[in-house]
Amino acid sequence: MKNNLNVIIPKDGAILSVPDDTPTEALKKLSDQLHAIWPDRRFLMVAGEIKNVSEADMNAAGWYKRASNE
């Protein structure tokens, strides 16, 4: 039997994208578990498209919007 395991270790300031229909309670549990493992790391969880994150939230996570011609 072949098992596949994907391991993601988020860095401080990481943005984690989850499906937009993820229940709030599931997000809270995930946040609690991540902070139990890495209490000194900050995570920004986004339900849905990352492009919908406000500039203020990106800045708080250490992400800065670059100027674009769009």
C-alpha atoms as one frame of an Amber mdcrd trajectory, in Angstrom:
protein
   0.000   0.000   0.000   1.342   3.398  -0.957   0.684   6.278   1.428   1.144
   9.909   0.552   1.877  12.439   3.227   2.196  16.155   2.615   3.805  18.146
   5.392   3.634  21.914   5.461   5.488  23.798   8.180   4.300  27.404   8.054
   6.816  30.145   8.783   6.133  33.150  10.983   3.791  35.504   9.130   2.476
  32.777   6.822  -0.866  33.156   5.117  -2.862  29.927   5.144  -5.613  29.636
   2.558  -8.537  27.351   3.355 -11.744  26.711   1.400 -14.254  29.545   1.771
 -16.862  27.204   3.232 -14.621  26.178   6.153 -16.646  26.548   9.371 -15.493
  29.199  11.834 -15.111  26.562  14.554 -12.750  24.545  12.326 -10.644  27.670
  11.720 -10.496  28.306  15.479  -9.393  24.719  16.157  -6.714  24.920  13.460
  -5.474  28.233  14.852  -5.363  26.844  18.396  -3.455  23.752  17.252  -0.931
  25.754  15.235  -0.305  28.115  18.157   0.072  25.161  20.546   2.872  23.830
  18.323   4.425  27.205  17.424   3.375  29.753  20.069   5.761  32.417  18.758
   4.598  32.314  15.121   1.912  34.489  13.570  -0.504  33.071  11.003  -3.131
  34.744   8.890  -5.882  32.336   7.860  -7.899  33.278   4.825 -11.141  31.548
   3.952 -11.307  31.833   0.177  -9.176  33.887  -2.184  -6.002  35.431  -0.791
  -6.523  38.411  -3.106  -9.461  39.394  -0.872  -7.203  40.026   2.150  -7.138
  43.699   3.107  -3.906  45.634   2.825  -4.001  46.312   6.600  -4.190  42.566
   7.352  -1.339  41.868   4.925   0.784  44.577   6.557   0.056  43.182  10.041
   1.335  39.791   8.854   4.487  41.386   7.440   3.318  41.275   3.820   3.451
  44.475   1.833   1.549  45.162  -1.347   3.745  46.072  -4.276   2.653  48.699
  -6.733   1.244  47.261  -9.930  -0.080  48.555 -13.207  -3.380  46.715 -12.827
